[in-house]
Amino acid sequence: MELETVAKVLKELGHPVRLTVYKEITKAGYTGIPVGDIQEKVNIPASTLTHHISALVSAKLVKQRREGRTLFCSLECGALESVIEYLTSECCINE
């Protein structure tokens, strides 16, 4: 994993609303959650939510799929784990 990728993930998760949205998607598991349900839980306008979800998709933390008229968000498998692994890979190396 490249430093720029890790920095982008951390930047996007560093915003309180995006972190809240990511937590709601995480609670739903790998099957995902409809965007409308996320909006109800975080109580922000749809256009604002779309902006935040787009940032999470851009950072490859979240993926989206459409089922009929419903847009679902789900976790991008292993994305956050890879960042954590990157950050801890050299932990205590100089001891």
Steps between C-alpha positions, in 0.01 A plus 500: 500500500630843410535790739267718289225237519533472877495878535181526289321236709599670825400842363154380398442323831626809684177687428240442777205456263687260272616300800139480621383387155781241484401368843138457386615311191728287718210412730306374197778256413601386155141477375471877522242759590269711282611862467156611624556309824837668547336838446239428767767396750738792447227756431668706227369619161522248214737718297739531795487127562575434133809719526627311805427157354681601179808585705490158669456328162790702358721382787391142420352451847144453376338357189151553364253280317153558370212259555202631311449856618700455820867594526693299758834580660724226634853464626785453258641177637829542683556867416529633854682188615767565236549854629531378858746233390703764315509722808603220734735311268809658647379528855776446752754428225772704670475338841 
